[in-house]
Amino acid sequence: MSFAGHVFDMISRLKDNRNLISSRHFNYKKQYRTHLELSKEKLKKITPEERLRIKALIIKQRKKQFVRKIISLFIALLITVALMYLLLFSEIKISSDFL
């Protein structure tokens, strides 16, 4: 039974890993709770006017991003069509000697 040492080593590693996972899980929960409590204290109240201003700013930024995406897609489409036209209908023919 020459493999008994390897099996024992594997079992002990699995046990150690299981213990590490459970200990990390507890620490993450505790850290999350303390961070959540501290962040609630730091939040400030905003007025309805500020909320509307922020909402309008976000809407404006989204519209600007949408327009940029449409323009870039249109330009990409034009470039693709132009390249396809050049490749398909160009006067330059590749001779069979070249291949």
DSSP file (Angstrom, degrees, kcal/mol; ACC not computed):
  #  RESIDUE AA STRUCTURE BP1 BP2  ACC     N-H-->O    O-->H-N    N-H-->O    O-->H-N    TCO  KAPPA ALPHA  PHI   PSI    X-CA   Y-CA   Z-CA
    1    1 A M    >         0   0    0      0, 0.0     3,-0.7     0, 0.0     4,-0.2   0.000 360.0 360.0 360.0  75.1    0.0    0.0    0.0
    2    2 A S  T 3   +     0   0    0      1,-0.2     3,-0.4     2,-0.1     4,-0.3   0.625 360.0  60.8 -82.7 -11.7    2.3    2.7   -1.2
    3    3 A F  T 3> S+     0   0    0      1,-0.2     4,-2.0     2,-0.1    -1,-0.2   0.415  73.5  95.3 -96.4   3.5   -0.4    5.2   -1.9
    4    4 A A  H <> S+     0   0    0     -3,-0.7     4,-2.2     1,-0.2    -1,-0.2   0.851  83.2  53.4 -63.9 -34.9   -1.8    5.4    1.6
    5    5 A G  H  > S+     0   0    0     -3,-0.4     4,-2.1    -4,-0.2    -1,-0.2   0.880 108.3  49.8 -66.9 -37.3    0.4    8.5    2.4
    6    6 A H  H  > S+     0   0    0     -4,-0.3     4,-2.4     2,-0.2    -2,-0.2   0.898 110.9  49.0 -67.6 -40.6   -1.0   10.3   -0.7
    7    7 A V  H  X S+     0   0    0     -4,-2.0     4,-2.5     2,-0.2    -2,-0.2   0.921 111.5  48.9 -65.6 -44.0   -4.6    9.5    0.3
    8    8 A F  H  X S+     0   0    0     -4,-2.2     4,-2.4     1,-0.2    -1,-0.2   0.906 111.4  50.4 -62.1 -41.1   -4.1   10.7    3.8
    9    9 A D  H  X S+     0   0    0     -4,-2.1     4,-2.2     2,-0.2    -2,-0.2   0.909 110.4  49.7 -62.7 -42.7   -2.5   13.9    2.5
   10   10 A M  H  X S+     0   0    0     -4,-2.4     4,-2.3     2,-0.2    -2,-0.2   0.912 110.9  49.3 -63.1 -43.4   -5.4   14.5    0.1
   11   11 A I  H  X S+     0   0    0     -4,-2.5     4,-2.1     1,-0.2    -1,-0.2   0.914 111.1  49.1 -63.3 -43.3   -7.9   14.0    2.9
   12   12 A S  H  X S+     0   0    0     -4,-2.4     4,-2.3     1,-0.2    -1,-0.2   0.881 110.8  50.8 -66.8 -36.0   -6.1   16.4    5.2
   13   13 A R  H  X S+     0   0    0     -4,-2.2     4,-2.6     2,-0.2    -2,-0.2   0.909 109.8  50.0 -66.7 -41.4   -5.9   19.1    2.5
   14   14 A L  H  X S+     0   0    0     -4,-2.3     4,-2.3     2,-0.2    -2,-0.2   0.905 111.2  49.3 -61.6 -41.1   -9.6   18.8    1.8
   15   15 A K  H  X S+     0   0    0     -4,-2.1     4,-2.0     2,-0.2    -2,-0.2   0.919 111.7  48.2 -64.6 -43.9  -10.3   19.2    5.5
   16   16 A D  H  X S+     0   0    0     -4,-2.3     4,-2.1     1,-0.2    -2,-0.2   0.907 111.5  50.0 -63.6 -42.2   -8.1   22.3    5.7
   17   17 A N  H  X S+     0   0    0     -4,-2.6     4,-2.4     2,-0.2    -1,-0.2   0.901 108.7  52.3 -63.8 -40.5   -9.7   23.8    2.6
   18   18 A R  H  X S+     0   0    0     -4,-2.3     4,-2.0     1,-0.2    -1,-0.2   0.906 109.9  49.1 -61.6 -41.6  -13.2   23.2    4.0
   19   19 A N  H  X S+     0   0    0     -4,-2.0     4,-1.9     1,-0.2    -1,-0.2   0.878 110.0  51.6 -66.4 -37.0  -12.2   25.0    7.3
   20   20 A L  H  X S+     0   0    0     -4,-2.1     4,-2.4     2,-0.2     5,-0.2   0.911 108.3  51.3 -64.9 -42.2  -10.7   27.9    5.3
   21   21 A I  H  X S+     0   0    0     -4,-2.4     4,-2.2     1,-0.2    -2,-0.2   0.932 111.2  46.6 -62.8 -45.9  -13.9   28.4    3.3
   22   22 A S  H  X S+     0   0    0     -4,-2.0     4,-1.5     1,-0.2    -1,-0.2   0.883 113.1  49.1 -66.5 -36.7  -16.1   28.5    6.4
   23   23 A S  H  X S+     0   0    0     -4,-1.9     4,-1.8     1,-0.2    -1,-0.2   0.889 111.7  48.9 -70.8 -37.5  -13.8   30.9    8.2
   24   24 A R  H  X S+     0   0    0     -4,-2.4     4,-2.5     1,-0.2     5,-0.2   0.893 106.9  56.4 -66.7 -39.3  -13.7   33.3    5.2
   25   25 A H  H  X S+     0   0    0     -4,-2.2     4,-1.9     1,-0.2    -1,-0.2   0.913 107.5  48.1 -60.1 -43.4  -17.4   33.2    4.8
   26   26 A F  H  X S+     0   0    0     -4,-1.5     4,-2.0     1,-0.2    -1,-0.2   0.917 111.2  50.2 -64.2 -43.3  -17.9   34.4    8.4
   27   27 A N  H  X S+     0   0    0     -4,-1.8     4,-2.6     1,-0.2    -2,-0.2   0.884 108.5  52.4 -64.3 -38.5  -15.4   37.2    8.0
   28   28 A Y  H  X S+     0   0    0     -4,-2.5     4,-2.5     2,-0.2    -1,-0.2   0.908 108.6  50.3 -65.3 -40.7  -16.9   38.5    4.8
   29   29 A K  H  X S+     0   0    0     -4,-1.9     4,-2.3    -5,-0.2    -1,-0.2   0.932 112.5  46.8 -61.4 -44.5  -20.3   38.7    6.4
   30   30 A K  H  X S+     0   0    0     -4,-2.0     4,-2.2     1,-0.2    -2,-0.2   0.918 113.2  48.1 -65.5 -43.7  -19.0   40.6    9.4
   31   31 A Q  H  X S+     0   0    0     -4,-2.6     4,-2.3     1,-0.2    -1,-0.2   0.889 111.0  51.6 -64.2 -39.3  -17.0   43.0    7.2
   32   32 A Y  H  X S+     0   0    0     -4,-2.5     4,-2.5     2,-0.2    -2,-0.2   0.915 109.5  49.6 -64.6 -42.8  -20.0   43.6    5.0
   33   33 A R  H  X S+     0   0    0     -4,-2.3     4,-2.2     2,-0.2    -2,-0.2   0.925 112.5  46.3 -63.9 -44.3  -22.2   44.5    7.9
   34   34 A T  H  X S+     0   0    0     -4,-2.2     4,-2.2     1,-0.2    -1,-0.2   0.907 113.8  48.9 -66.6 -39.4  -19.7   46.9    9.4
   35   35 A H  H  X S+     0   0    0     -4,-2.3     4,-2.4    -5,-0.2    -1,-0.2   0.900 110.5  51.5 -65.0 -39.6  -19.2   48.5    6.0
   36   36 A L  H  X S+     0   0    0     -4,-2.5     4,-1.8     2,-0.2    -2,-0.2   0.905 110.1  48.6 -64.6 -41.7  -22.9   48.8    5.5
   37   37 A E  H  X S+     0   0    0     -4,-2.2     4,-1.2     1,-0.2    -1,-0.2   0.906 113.3  47.2 -65.4 -41.1  -23.4   50.5    8.8
   38   38 A L  H  X S+     0   0    0     -4,-2.2     4,-1.3     1,-0.2    -2,-0.2   0.884 110.9  51.1 -68.4 -37.3  -20.6   53.0    8.2
   39   39 A S  H  X S+     0   0    0     -4,-2.4     4,-1.2     1,-0.2    -1,-0.2   0.840 104.6  57.0 -71.8 -30.8  -21.8   53.8    4.7
   40   40 A K  H  < S+     0   0    0     -4,-1.8    -1,-0.2     1,-0.2    -2,-0.2   0.868 106.4  50.8 -65.1 -34.7  -25.4   54.5    5.9
   41   41 A E  H  < S+     0   0    0     -4,-1.2    -1,-0.2     1,-0.2    -2,-0.2   0.838 109.0  51.0 -69.7 -32.3  -24.0   57.1    8.3
   42   42 A K  H  < S+     0   0    0     -4,-1.3    -1,-0.2     2,-0.1    -2,-0.2   0.696  85.7 102.5 -81.7 -19.1  -22.0   58.8    5.5
   43   43 A L     <  -     0   0    0     -4,-1.2     2,-0.3    -3,-0.2    -3,-0.0  -0.389  61.1-149.5 -67.0 139.9  -25.0   59.2    3.1
   44   44 A K        -     0   0    0     -2,-0.1     2,-0.3     1,-0.0    -2,-0.1  -0.786  17.5-109.7-108.9 156.3  -26.4   62.6    3.0
   45   45 A K        -     0   0    0     -2,-0.3     2,-0.4     1,-0.0    -1,-0.0  -0.632  31.3-152.4 -81.8 137.3  -30.0   63.5    2.3
   46   46 A I        -     0   0    0     -2,-0.3    -1,-0.0     2,-0.0     0, 0.0  -0.869  14.2-119.9-112.3 148.9  -30.7   65.2   -1.0
   47   47 A T     >  -     0   0    0     -2,-0.4     4,-2.2     1,-0.1     5,-0.2  -0.383  27.1-110.5 -79.4 160.5  -33.4   67.6   -1.8
   48   48 A P  H  > S+     0   0    0      0, 0.0     4,-2.2     0, 0.0     5,-0.2   0.840 119.0  55.5 -60.1 -32.9  -36.1   66.9   -4.4
   49   49 A E  H  > S+     0   0    0      2,-0.2     4,-2.3     1,-0.2     5,-0.1   0.917 108.3  47.0 -65.9 -42.6  -34.6   69.7   -6.6
   50   50 A E  H  > S+     0   0    0      2,-0.2     4,-2.6     1,-0.2     5,-0.2   0.895 110.8  53.0 -64.2 -39.3  -31.2   68.1   -6.5
   51   51 A R  H  X S+     0   0    0     -4,-2.2     4,-2.4     1,-0.2    -2,-0.2   0.912 110.3  47.0 -62.6 -42.9  -32.7   64.7   -7.3
   52   52 A L  H  X S+     0   0    0     -4,-2.2     4,-2.5     2,-0.2    -1,-0.2   0.893 111.6  51.2 -65.5 -39.3  -34.5   66.2  -10.4
   53   53 A R  H  X S+     0   0    0     -4,-2.3     4,-2.1     2,-0.2    -2,-0.2   0.915 112.0  46.4 -63.7 -43.2  -31.3   67.9  -11.5
   54   54 A I  H  X S+     0   0    0     -4,-2.6     4,-2.4     2,-0.2    -2,-0.2   0.902 112.2  51.0 -65.2 -41.3  -29.3   64.7  -11.2
   55   55 A K  H  X S+     0   0    0     -4,-2.4     4,-2.3     1,-0.2    -2,-0.2   0.915 110.4  48.6 -62.8 -43.0  -32.0   62.8  -13.1
   56   56 A A  H  X S+     0   0    0     -4,-2.5     4,-2.3     1,-0.2    -1,-0.2   0.891 110.8  51.5 -63.8 -39.2  -32.0   65.3  -15.9
   57   57 A L  H  X S+     0   0    0     -4,-2.1     4,-2.3     2,-0.2    -2,-0.2   0.905 110.1  48.5 -63.7 -42.1  -28.2   65.1  -16.1
   58   58 A I  H  X S+     0   0    0     -4,-2.4     4,-2.3     2,-0.2    -2,-0.2   0.913 111.6  49.6 -65.2 -42.6  -28.3   61.3  -16.3
   59   59 A I  H  X S+     0   0    0     -4,-2.3     4,-2.2     1,-0.2    -2,-0.2   0.907 110.7  50.4 -62.5 -41.6  -31.0   61.5  -19.1
   60   60 A K  H  X S+     0   0    0     -4,-2.3     4,-2.2     1,-0.2    -2,-0.2   0.909 110.7  48.7 -63.0 -42.6  -28.9   64.0  -21.0
   61   61 A Q  H  X S+     0   0    0     -4,-2.3     4,-2.4     1,-0.2    -1,-0.2   0.892 110.2  51.6 -65.2 -39.7  -25.8   61.8  -20.8
   62   62 A R  H  X S+     0   0    0     -4,-2.3     4,-2.5     2,-0.2    -2,-0.2   0.908 109.7  49.4 -63.6 -41.8  -27.8   58.7  -21.9
   63   63 A K  H  X S+     0   0    0     -4,-2.2     4,-2.4     2,-0.2    -1,-0.2   0.916 110.9  50.0 -63.0 -42.2  -29.1   60.6  -25.0
   64   64 A K  H  X S+     0   0    0     -4,-2.2     4,-2.1     1,-0.2    -2,-0.2   0.909 111.7  48.0 -63.1 -42.5  -25.6   61.8  -25.9
   65   65 A Q  H  X S+     0   0    0     -4,-2.4     4,-2.3     2,-0.2    -1,-0.2   0.895 110.8  51.9 -64.6 -40.0  -24.2   58.3  -25.6
   66   66 A F  H  X S+     0   0    0     -4,-2.5     4,-2.4     2,-0.2    -2,-0.2   0.918 109.7  48.5 -62.9 -44.1  -27.1   56.9  -27.7
   67   67 A V  H  X S+     0   0    0     -4,-2.4     4,-2.5     1,-0.2    -1,-0.2   0.903 110.8  51.4 -63.8 -40.9  -26.5   59.5  -30.4
   68   68 A R  H  X S+     0   0    0     -4,-2.1     4,-2.5     1,-0.2    -1,-0.2   0.902 110.1  49.4 -62.3 -41.2  -22.8   58.7  -30.4
   69   69 A K  H  X S+     0   0    0     -4,-2.3     4,-2.4     2,-0.2    -2,-0.2   0.920 111.4  48.6 -64.5 -43.2  -23.5   55.0  -30.8
   70   70 A I  H  X S+     0   0    0     -4,-2.4     4,-2.3     2,-0.2    -2,-0.2   0.927 113.1  47.5 -63.0 -45.0  -25.9   55.5  -33.7
   71   71 A I  H  X S+     0   0    0     -4,-2.5     4,-2.4     1,-0.2    -2,-0.2   0.923 112.7  48.2 -63.2 -44.3  -23.4   57.8  -35.5
   72   72 A S  H  X S+     0   0    0     -4,-2.5     4,-2.3     1,-0.2    -1,-0.2   0.884 112.1  49.5 -66.3 -37.1  -20.5   55.3  -35.0
   73   73 A L  H  X S+     0   0    0     -4,-2.4     4,-2.3     2,-0.2    -1,-0.2   0.897 110.9  50.2 -66.6 -39.1  -22.6   52.4  -36.2
   74   74 A F  H  X S+     0   0    0     -4,-2.3     4,-2.4     2,-0.2    -2,-0.2   0.914 111.3  48.1 -64.4 -43.1  -23.7   54.4  -39.3
   75   75 A I  H  X S+     0   0    0     -4,-2.4     4,-2.4     2,-0.2    -2,-0.2   0.912 111.7  49.9 -64.0 -42.5  -20.0   55.3  -40.1
   76   76 A A  H  X S+     0   0    0     -4,-2.3     4,-2.4     1,-0.2    -2,-0.2   0.895 110.5  50.6 -63.5 -39.4  -19.0   51.7  -39.6
   77   77 A L  H  X S+     0   0    0     -4,-2.3     4,-2.6     2,-0.2    -2,-0.2   0.917 110.3  49.4 -64.1 -43.0  -21.8   50.6  -42.0
   78   78 A L  H  X S+     0   0    0     -4,-2.4     4,-2.6     2,-0.2    -2,-0.2   0.915 111.7  48.3 -62.3 -43.3  -20.8   53.1  -44.6
   79   79 A I  H  X S+     0   0    0     -4,-2.4     4,-2.5     2,-0.2    -1,-0.2   0.913 112.1  49.6 -63.7 -42.0  -17.2   52.0  -44.4
   80   80 A T  H  X S+     0   0    0     -4,-2.4     4,-2.4     2,-0.2    -2,-0.2   0.924 112.1  47.2 -63.1 -44.9  -18.2   48.3  -44.7
   81   81 A V  H  X S+     0   0    0     -4,-2.6     4,-2.5     2,-0.2    -2,-0.2   0.913 112.1  50.7 -63.8 -42.2  -20.4   49.0  -47.7
   82   82 A A  H  X S+     0   0    0     -4,-2.6     4,-2.4     2,-0.2    -2,-0.2   0.916 111.8  46.9 -62.9 -43.7  -17.7   51.0  -49.4
   83   83 A L  H  X S+     0   0    0     -4,-2.5     4,-2.4     2,-0.2    -1,-0.2   0.896 112.1  50.1 -65.8 -39.8  -15.1   48.3  -48.9
   84   84 A M  H  X S+     0   0    0     -4,-2.4     4,-2.5     2,-0.2     5,-0.3   0.911 110.8  49.9 -64.5 -40.7  -17.5   45.6  -50.1
   85   85 A Y  H  X S+     0   0    0     -4,-2.5     4,-2.7     1,-0.2    -2,-0.2   0.924 111.5  48.6 -63.1 -44.2  -18.3   47.7  -53.2
   86   86 A L  H  X S+     0   0    0     -4,-2.4     4,-0.7     1,-0.2    -2,-0.2   0.897 114.3  45.8 -63.4 -40.1  -14.6   48.2  -53.9
   87   87 A L  H  < S+     0   0    0     -4,-2.4    -2,-0.2    -5,-0.2    -1,-0.2   0.887 120.3  37.6 -70.7 -38.4  -13.8   44.5  -53.5
   88   88 A L  H  < S+     0   0    0     -4,-2.5    -2,-0.2    -5,-0.2    -3,-0.2   0.871 127.6  29.0 -83.3 -37.6  -16.7   43.3  -55.6
   89   89 A F  H  < S+     0   0    0     -4,-2.7    -1,-0.2    -5,-0.3    -2,-0.2   0.149  85.4 126.0-114.8  19.3  -16.9   45.8  -58.4
   90   90 A S     <  -     0   0    0     -4,-0.7    -4,-0.0     2,-0.1    -3,-0.0  -0.402  61.2-131.2 -78.1 158.1  -13.3   47.0  -58.8
   91   91 A E  S    S+     0   0    0     -2,-0.1     2,-0.5     2,-0.1    -1,-0.1   0.654  79.5 100.4 -80.0 -18.0  -11.5   46.9  -62.1
   92   92 A I        -     0   0    0      2,-0.0     2,-0.4     1,-0.0    -2,-0.1  -0.581  55.0-171.1 -76.8 121.3   -8.5   45.2  -60.6
   93   93 A K        -     0   0    0     -2,-0.5     2,-0.6     0, 0.0    -2,-0.1  -0.914  21.7-128.5-113.9 140.9   -8.5   41.5  -61.3
   94   94 A I        -     0   0    0     -2,-0.4     2,-0.1     2,-0.0     5,-0.0  -0.763  28.4-134.0 -87.6 123.3   -6.1   39.0  -59.8
   95   95 A S    >>  -     0   0    0     -2,-0.6     4,-0.9     1,-0.1     3,-0.5  -0.345  14.1-121.0 -75.8 158.7   -4.6   36.9  -62.5
   96   96 A S  T 34 S+     0   0    0      1,-0.2    -1,-0.1     2,-0.2    -2,-0.0   0.742 111.2  64.2 -71.5 -21.8   -4.3   33.2  -62.1
   97   97 A D  T 34 S+     0   0    0      1,-0.2    -1,-0.2     2,-0.2    -3,-0.0   0.825  96.9  57.5 -68.4 -30.4   -0.5   33.5  -62.4
   98   98 A F  T <4        0   0    0     -3,-0.5    -1,-0.2     1,-0.3    -2,-0.2   0.873 360.0 360.0 -68.2 -37.6   -0.4   35.4  -59.2
   99   99 A L     <        0   0    0     -4,-0.9    -1,-0.3    -5,-0.0    -2,-0.2   0.474 360.0 360.0 -75.7 360.0   -2.1   32.7  -57.3
